[in-house]
Amino acid sequence: LLDEYPDVNIIVQGHASDDGSEAFNMKISQKRADTVAAALIAAGIDASRVSTEAYGESKPMSDRKSSRRVEFDRGME
């Protein structure tokens, strides 16, 4: 989709479950987002089109496994 829409920017959002400390979960959610962003850049997406955000445990899903995730949001152009 990013190849199909070259004017669109993306925000990679990292999340974590509530296992561990809040600080640890913030770090791991940032690492998740950074890893996915790096993969997109390695696949040829211009780095200026990709940014990251970490949410830690602040936006949980219904179960622990689902809370450990990366989501994408369309960035502002």
C-alpha positions as CSV (number, residue, x, y, z in Angstrom):
1,L,0.0,0.0,0.0
2,L,2.8,2.4,0.7
3,D,4.2,1.8,-2.8
4,E,0.7,2.4,-4.2
5,Y,0.3,5.7,-2.3
6,P,3.7,7.4,-2.3
7,D,2.4,10.6,-0.8
8,V,1.1,8.8,2.4
9,N,3.2,8.8,5.6
10,I,2.7,6.1,8.2
11,I,3.0,6.1,12.0
12,V,4.1,2.7,13.5
13,Q,2.5,2.4,16.9
14,G,4.0,-0.1,19.4
15,H,2.0,-1.5,22.3
16,A,2.7,-3.9,25.2
17,S,0.8,-5.9,27.7
18,D,0.8,-5.0,31.4
19,D,3.4,-7.6,32.4
20,G,6.4,-6.0,33.9
21,S,6.9,-2.4,34.9
22,E,5.4,0.5,33.1
23,A,8.9,1.8,32.1
24,F,9.8,-1.6,30.7
25,N,6.6,-1.9,28.7
26,M,7.2,1.6,27.2
27,K,10.7,0.5,26.1
28,I,9.5,-2.8,24.6
29,S,6.6,-1.1,22.8
30,Q,9.1,1.5,21.3
31,K,11.4,-1.4,20.3
32,R,8.4,-3.1,18.5
33,A,7.6,0.0,16.6
34,D,11.3,0.7,15.7
35,T,11.7,-2.9,14.5
36,V,8.7,-2.7,12.1
37,A,9.8,0.8,10.9
38,A,13.3,-0.5,10.2
39,A,11.8,-3.4,8.2
40,L,9.7,-1.0,6.1
41,I,12.7,1.2,5.4
42,A,14.8,-1.9,4.5
43,A,12.0,-2.8,2.1
44,G,12.5,0.5,0.3
45,I,10.0,2.9,2.0
46,D,11.7,6.3,2.4
47,A,12.5,6.9,6.0
48,S,11.0,10.4,5.9
49,R,7.6,8.7,5.5
50,V,7.8,6.5,8.6
51,S,7.6,7.6,12.2
52,T,7.0,5.7,15.4
53,E,5.1,6.1,18.6
54,A,5.2,4.0,21.8
55,Y,2.1,3.5,24.0
56,G,3.4,0.9,26.4
57,E,0.5,-0.7,28.3
58,S,-1.8,2.4,28.0
59,K,-4.1,0.9,25.3
60,P,-4.7,-2.7,26.2
61,M,-6.7,-5.2,24.2
62,S,-9.0,-7.9,25.7
63,D,-6.1,-10.3,26.4
64,R,-2.4,-10.2,27.1
65,K,-1.3,-11.7,23.7
66,S,-3.4,-9.2,21.7
67,S,-2.0,-6.3,23.8
68,R,1.5,-7.1,22.5
69,R,1.1,-5.6,19.0
70,V,2.0,-3.0,16.4
71,E,-0.6,-0.9,14.7
72,F,-0.4,1.5,11.8
73,D,-1.9,4.9,11.5
74,R,-1.8,7.3,8.5
75,G,0.5,10.2,9.3
76,M,-0.2,13.8,8.5
77,E,0.9,14.9,5.1
